[in-house]
């Protein structure tokens, strides 16, 4: 009996050692891929100066870091997939990144960056797409962005498509397309649809923190179909009824 226990304990230790070794090898591979996929992009600041933007994915930590000069943005909502980076103009860099969705559920966001006064600004941070397919229900949402005015005042065009197809409840089906123009706030360095007064006590949700907060003031708001966002305190939030969710 003692011999059997010893053998089982030995087998368990060997399994744990092999598992730890495999995990270490995977982590090292992810770190190498992260280093390989780190890129530098040349951008022109809103004042006309040439600056370098460093896009640094950390696949092992599921973190995306973006830096310019001494300023850094850290995104903890990033899923370990290479980002898609494009220029919308000489002064705006668009970063499309994936977010962890779930079974049959694709999810991704768009972050639009600019630089002013040696600082990085999130000119816009929104849901880019959702893709849900459970067989009897298909839901798809997508937003495409383009800058239509390359000189001040900047104008951003957003094309929105949204559809829902259900075989069980066909009476709920819909297909929606629209496009809208967002203006640029030169002081806050963000795009917006409207400026709206907000006086309410709302739930504020971060990835690892939530609390109630009294919100008072006039804030830039973005309307993209059924999705709405508000820029408060230098941060973008999705707003839904009585809840603000950090982007």
C-alpha positions as CSV (number, residue, x, y, z in Angstrom):
1,X,0.0,0.0,0.0
2,X,2.8,2.4,0.9
3,X,4.6,1.5,-2.3
4,X,1.4,2.4,-4.3
5,X,1.1,5.7,-2.5
6,X,4.7,6.5,-3.3
7,X,4.3,5.7,-7.0
8,X,1.2,7.8,-7.2
9,X,2.9,10.7,-5.5
10,X,5.9,10.4,-7.8
11,X,3.6,10.3,-10.9
12,X,1.7,13.4,-9.6
13,X,5.0,15.3,-9.1
14,X,6.2,14.4,-12.6
15,X,2.9,15.6,-14.1
16,X,3.2,18.9,-12.2
17,X,6.8,19.4,-13.3
18,X,5.9,18.7,-17.0
19,X,2.9,21.0,-16.8
20,X,5.0,23.8,-15.2
21,X,7.7,23.3,-17.9
22,X,5.1,23.5,-20.7
23,X,3.6,26.7,-19.2
24,X,7.1,28.3,-18.9
25,X,7.8,27.4,-22.5
26,X,4.4,28.9,-23.6
27,X,5.1,32.1,-21.6
28,X,8.5,32.5,-23.2
29,X,7.0,31.9,-26.7
30,X,4.4,34.6,-26.0
31,X,7.0,37.0,-24.8
32,X,9.0,36.4,-28.0
33,X,5.9,37.0,-30.1
34,X,5.2,40.2,-28.1
35,X,8.6,41.5,-28.8
36,X,8.4,40.6,-32.5
37,X,5.0,42.4,-32.9
38,X,6.1,45.6,-31.1
39,X,5.9,48.3,-33.7
40,X,6.8,52.0,-34.0
41,X,4.5,54.4,-36.0
42,X,5.4,57.9,-37.1
43,X,2.6,60.4,-36.4
44,X,2.2,64.1,-36.6
45,X,1.0,65.9,-33.4
46,X,-1.9,68.3,-33.6
47,X,0.7,71.1,-33.4
48,X,2.5,69.7,-36.5
49,X,5.5,68.0,-34.8
50,X,6.7,64.5,-35.8
51,X,6.3,62.0,-33.0
52,X,6.8,58.2,-32.6
53,X,4.0,55.9,-31.3
54,X,5.1,52.6,-29.8
55,X,2.5,49.8,-29.9
56,X,3.5,47.0,-27.5
57,X,1.3,43.9,-27.1
58,X,2.0,41.7,-24.1
59,X,0.4,38.4,-25.2
60,X,1.4,36.6,-22.0
61,X,-0.3,39.3,-19.8
62,X,-3.2,40.2,-22.1
63,X,-2.2,43.8,-21.9
64,X,-1.7,46.3,-24.7
65,X,0.6,49.2,-24.0
66,X,0.9,52.3,-26.2
67,X,3.6,55.0,-25.5
68,X,4.7,58.3,-26.9
69,X,7.6,60.2,-25.4
70,X,7.0,59.9,-21.6
71,X,3.2,59.2,-21.8
72,X,1.8,55.6,-21.8
73,X,-1.7,54.2,-22.2
74,X,-2.3,50.7,-20.8
75,X,-5.2,48.6,-22.0
76,X,-6.2,45.7,-19.8
77,X,-9.2,44.7,-21.9
78,X,-7.0,43.3,-24.6
79,X,-7.1,39.7,-25.8
80,X,-3.8,38.2,-27.1
81,X,-4.3,38.7,-30.9
82,X,-2.1,41.0,-33.1
83,X,-3.6,44.5,-33.4
84,X,-4.6,46.1,-36.7
85,X,-3.1,49.6,-36.9
86,X,-4.0,52.1,-39.7
87,X,-3.6,55.8,-40.3
88,X,-6.9,57.8,-40.6
89,X,-4.8,60.9,-41.3
90,X,-1.3,62.2,-40.5
91,X,-2.5,63.0,-37.0
92,X,-4.9,60.1,-36.1
93,X,-3.9,56.5,-35.6
94,X,-6.5,53.8,-35.5
95,X,-5.9,50.7,-33.4
96,X,-8.3,47.8,-33.8
97,X,-7.9,45.2,-31.1
98,X,-9.7,42.0,-30.0
99,X,-11.5,41.6,-26.7
100,X,-12.3,38.2,-25.1
101,X,-15.9,37.3,-26.1
102,X,-17.0,33.8,-25.6
103,X,-18.3,30.7,-27.4
104,X,-19.8,31.8,-30.8
105,X,-19.2,35.4,-29.8
106,X,-16.6,37.7,-31.5
107,X,-15.9,41.0,-30.0
108,X,-13.5,43.9,-30.8
109,X,-12.9,47.6,-30.1
110,X,-11.4,50.6,-31.8
111,X,-9.1,53.1,-30.2
112,X,-8.3,56.3,-32.1
113,X,-5.2,58.1,-30.9
114,X,-3.7,61.6,-31.4
115,X,-0.9,63.5,-29.8
116,X,-0.8,67.0,-28.4
117,X,1.6,68.8,-26.1
118,X,3.7,65.6,-25.8
119,X,0.7,63.7,-24.5
120,X,-1.3,60.8,-25.9
121,X,-5.1,61.3,-26.2
122,X,-7.8,58.8,-26.8
123,X,-9.7,60.8,-29.4
124,X,-12.3,58.0,-29.4
125,X,-12.6,54.5,-27.8
126,X,-15.6,52.4,-28.9
127,X,-17.0,49.0,-29.6
128,X,-16.0,48.1,-33.2
129,X,-17.9,44.9,-33.7
130,X,-19.9,42.1,-32.2
131,X,-20.6,38.8,-34.0
132,X,-22.9,36.3,-32.4
133,X,-24.0,33.1,-34.1
134,X,-25.9,30.5,-32.1
135,X,-27.5,28.8,-35.1
136,X,-31.0,30.0,-34.5
137,X,-29.9,33.6,-33.7
138,X,-27.4,35.8,-35.6
139,X,-26.5,39.3,-34.3
140,X,-23.9,41.5,-36.0
141,X,-22.8,45.0,-35.2
142,X,-20.0,47.0,-36.9
143,X,-18.6,50.5,-37.0
144,X,-16.2,51.8,-39.6
145,X,-14.4,55.1,-39.2
146,X,-12.8,57.6,-41.7
147,X,-11.6,61.1,-41.4
148,X,-13.3,63.4,-43.9
149,X,-11.5,66.6,-43.0
150,X,-7.8,66.4,-42.7
151,X,-7.3,70.0,-41.5
152,X,-8.8,71.7,-38.5
153,X,-11.7,71.5,-37.7
154,X,-11.4,67.7,-38.1
155,X,-14.5,65.7,-38.9
156,X,-14.8,61.9,-38.4
157,X,-17.4,59.9,-40.3
158,X,-18.8,56.7,-38.8
159,X,-20.7,54.1,-40.7
160,X,-22.8,51.8,-38.5
161,X,-24.5,48.5,-39.4
162,X,-26.5,46.4,-37.0
163,X,-28.7,43.4,-37.7
164,X,-30.5,40.6,-35.9
165,X,-31.8,37.5,-37.6
166,X,-33.8,34.9,-35.5
167,X,-35.4,31.8,-36.9
168,X,-37.4,31.3,-33.7
169,X,-38.7,34.8,-33.5
170,X,-38.6,36.3,-37.0
171,X,-40.9,39.1,-35.9
172,X,-37.9,40.5,-33.9
173,X,-35.6,40.7,-37.0
174,X,-34.1,44.0,-38.0
175,X,-31.4,45.4,-40.2
176,X,-30.1,48.9,-39.5
177,X,-27.5,51.0,-41.4
178,X,-26.6,54.6,-40.8
179,X,-23.7,57.1,-41.0
180,X,-23.0,60.1,-38.8
181,X,-20.4,62.8,-38.6
182,X,-18.5,63.4,-35.4
183,X,-17.0,66.8,-34.6
184,X,-13.6,67.4,-32.8
185,X,-13.2,69.2,-29.5
186,X,-9.8,70.9,-29.9
187,X,-9.6,71.5,-26.1
188,X,-10.4,68.0,-24.9
189,X,-8.9,66.3,-28.1
190,X,-11.9,64.0,-28.6
191,X,-14.6,63.4,-31.2
192,X,-18.2,63.7,-30.3
193,X,-21.8,63.7,-31.6
194,X,-23.3,66.1,-29.0
195,X,-22.5,67.9,-25.8
196,X,-24.9,66.8,-23.1
197,X,-25.7,67.8,-19.5
198,X,-25.5,64.9,-17.1
199,X,-26.6,65.2,-13.5
200,X,-27.2,61.8,-11.9
201,X,-25.8,59.2,-9.6
202,X,-24.5,56.3,-11.7
203,X,-22.8,53.0,-11.3
204,X,-19.3,53.3,-12.6
205,X,-17.7,50.0,-13.7
206,X,-14.0,49.2,-14.2
207,X,-12.6,45.7,-14.9
208,X,-11.9,45.1,-11.2
209,X,-13.8,47.9,-9.5
210,X,-17.3,49.2,-9.4
211,X,-18.9,52.0,-7.3
212,X,-21.6,54.6,-7.4
213,X,-20.7,58.2,-8.2
214,X,-22.5,61.5,-8.6
215,X,-21.9,62.9,-12.1
216,X,-22.5,66.5,-12.8
217,X,-21.5,68.6,-15.8
218,X,-21.6,68.9,-19.6
219,X,-19.8,66.1,-21.4
220,X,-19.0,65.0,-25.0
221,X,-21.3,62.2,-26.1
222,X,-21.0,59.8,-29.0
223,X,-24.1,58.1,-30.6
224,X,-23.5,55.1,-32.8
225,X,-26.7,53.3,-33.4
226,X,-27.8,51.7,-30.1
227,X,-24.3,52.2,-28.6
228,X,-23.6,55.4,-26.6
229,X,-20.4,56.7,-25.1
230,X,-19.5,59.7,-22.9
231,X,-16.2,61.3,-22.2
232,X,-15.7,62.1,-18.5
233,X,-12.6,62.9,-16.6
234,X,-10.3,62.1,-19.5
235,X,-11.8,58.6,-19.9
236,X,-14.3,57.0,-22.3
237,X,-17.3,55.2,-20.9
238,X,-20.1,53.3,-22.5
239,X,-23.3,54.6,-21.0
240,X,-26.4,52.3,-20.5
241,X,-29.3,53.4,-18.4
242,X,-27.7,54.1,-15.0
243,X,-24.3,52.5,-15.6
244,X,-21.0,53.8,-17.0
245,X,-18.6,51.1,-18.2
246,X,-14.9,52.1,-18.7
247,X,-13.4,51.5,-22.2
